[in-house]
Amino acid sequence: MLAFGFLAIWGLQTVEALVDGHFVNFDVSEDLSLSWSPVLGSHCVGVELSYISISFTLKINGFS
């Protein structure tokens, strides 16, 4: 059981290192942004329902 736990942790560290190495040259400039805002809304289908949600906007190279 100890060997299985060791191999699982080693495997997770290996995957994390590969992902980190892949994103070394990832461009995080002003053209890439993520914003969020709360949204209050309501929906009426026989019964009035109000809700709160979160809206995410991803902007890449001027496109949204």
C-alpha atoms as a printed R data frame, in Angstrom:
   type eleno elety resid chain resno       x      y       z
1  ATOM     1    CA   MET     A     1   0.000  0.000   0.000
2  ATOM     2    CA   LEU     A     2   2.864  2.357   0.799
3  ATOM     3    CA   ALA     A     3   4.459  1.644  -2.575
4  ATOM     4    CA   PHE     A     4   1.147  2.401  -4.341
5  ATOM     5    CA   GLY     A     5   0.870  5.742  -2.519
6  ATOM     6    CA   PHE     A     6   4.471  6.584  -3.391
7  ATOM     7    CA   LEU     A     7   3.892  5.780  -7.076
8  ATOM     8    CA   ALA     A     8   0.675  7.824  -7.148
9  ATOM     9    CA   ILE     A     9   2.392 10.901  -5.681
10 ATOM    10    CA   TRP     A    10   5.390 10.461  -7.978
11 ATOM    11    CA   GLY     A    11   3.040 10.198 -10.985
12 ATOM    12    CA   LEU     A    12   1.199 13.396 -10.007
13 ATOM    13    CA   GLN     A    13   4.499 15.257  -9.641
14 ATOM    14    CA   THR     A    14   5.614 14.002 -13.054
15 ATOM    15    CA   VAL     A    15   2.402 15.176 -14.720
16 ATOM    16    CA   GLU     A    16   2.658 18.571 -12.964
17 ATOM    17    CA   ALA     A    17   6.258 18.969 -14.164
18 ATOM    18    CA   LEU     A    18   5.258 18.152 -17.746
19 ATOM    19    CA   VAL     A    19   2.403 20.687 -17.683
20 ATOM    20    CA   ASP     A    20   4.643 23.325 -16.092
21 ATOM    21    CA   GLY     A    21   7.293 22.725 -18.747
22 ATOM    22    CA   HIS     A    22   4.690 23.016 -21.496
23 ATOM    23    CA   PHE     A    23   3.521 26.445 -20.280
24 ATOM    24    CA   VAL     A    24   7.004 27.979 -19.760
25 ATOM    25    CA   ASN     A    25   6.563 30.245 -22.802
26 ATOM    26    CA   PHE     A    26   2.839 30.910 -22.280
27 ATOM    27    CA   ASP     A    27   2.013 34.520 -23.184
28 ATOM    28    CA   VAL     A    28   0.199 36.342 -20.380
29 ATOM    29    CA   SER     A    29  -0.103 39.782 -21.909
30 ATOM    30    CA   GLU     A    30  -2.773 42.472 -21.981
31 ATOM    31    CA   ASP     A    31  -4.385 40.627 -24.923
32 ATOM    32    CA   LEU     A    32  -5.261 37.697 -22.653
33 ATOM    33    CA   SER     A    33  -7.622 38.365 -19.753
34 ATOM    34    CA   LEU     A    34 -10.338 36.710 -17.711
35 ATOM    35    CA   SER     A    35 -12.963 38.737 -15.909
36 ATOM    36    CA   TRP     A    36 -16.018 37.819 -13.898
37 ATOM    37    CA   SER     A    37 -19.058 39.631 -12.596
38 ATOM    38    CA   PRO     A    38 -22.110 38.683 -10.543
39 ATOM    39    CA   VAL     A    39 -25.443 38.504 -12.371
40 ATOM    40    CA   LEU     A    40 -28.891 38.906 -10.814
41 ATOM    41    CA   GLY     A    41 -31.755 37.620 -12.899
42 ATOM    42    CA   SER     A    42 -35.261 36.275 -12.924
43 ATOM    43    CA   HIS     A    43 -37.154 33.792 -15.026
44 ATOM    44    CA   CYS     A    44 -40.902 33.422 -15.233
45 ATOM    45    CA   VAL     A    45 -42.441 30.096 -16.218
46 ATOM    46    CA   GLY     A    46 -45.683 30.063 -14.314
47 ATOM    47    CA   VAL     A    47 -43.730 30.884 -11.144
48 ATOM    48    CA   GLU     A    48 -41.321 33.825 -10.783
49 ATOM    49    CA   LEU     A    49 -37.815 32.479 -10.090
50 ATOM    50    CA   SER     A    50 -34.930 34.760  -9.081
51 ATOM    51    CA   TYR     A    51 -31.329 33.646  -9.224
52 ATOM    52    CA   ILE     A    52 -27.753 34.788  -8.664
53 ATOM    53    CA   SER     A    53 -24.998 33.569 -10.960
54 ATOM    54    CA   ILE     A    54 -21.475 34.441 -12.065
55 ATOM    55    CA   SER     A    55 -20.620 35.502 -15.605
56 ATOM    56    CA   PHE     A    56 -17.103 34.797 -16.939
57 ATOM    57    CA   THR     A    57 -15.589 36.584 -19.944
58 ATOM    58    CA   LEU     A    58 -12.399 35.328 -21.600
59 ATOM    59    CA   LYS     A    59 -10.699 37.780 -23.943
60 ATOM    60    CA   ILE     A    60  -7.986 36.482 -26.305
61 ATOM    61    CA   ASN     A    61  -6.162 38.825 -28.701
62 ATOM    62    CA   GLY     A    62  -8.999 41.327 -28.789
63 ATOM    63    CA   PHE     A    63 -11.749 38.724 -29.334
64 ATOM    64    CA   SER     A    64 -14.249 38.017 -26.557
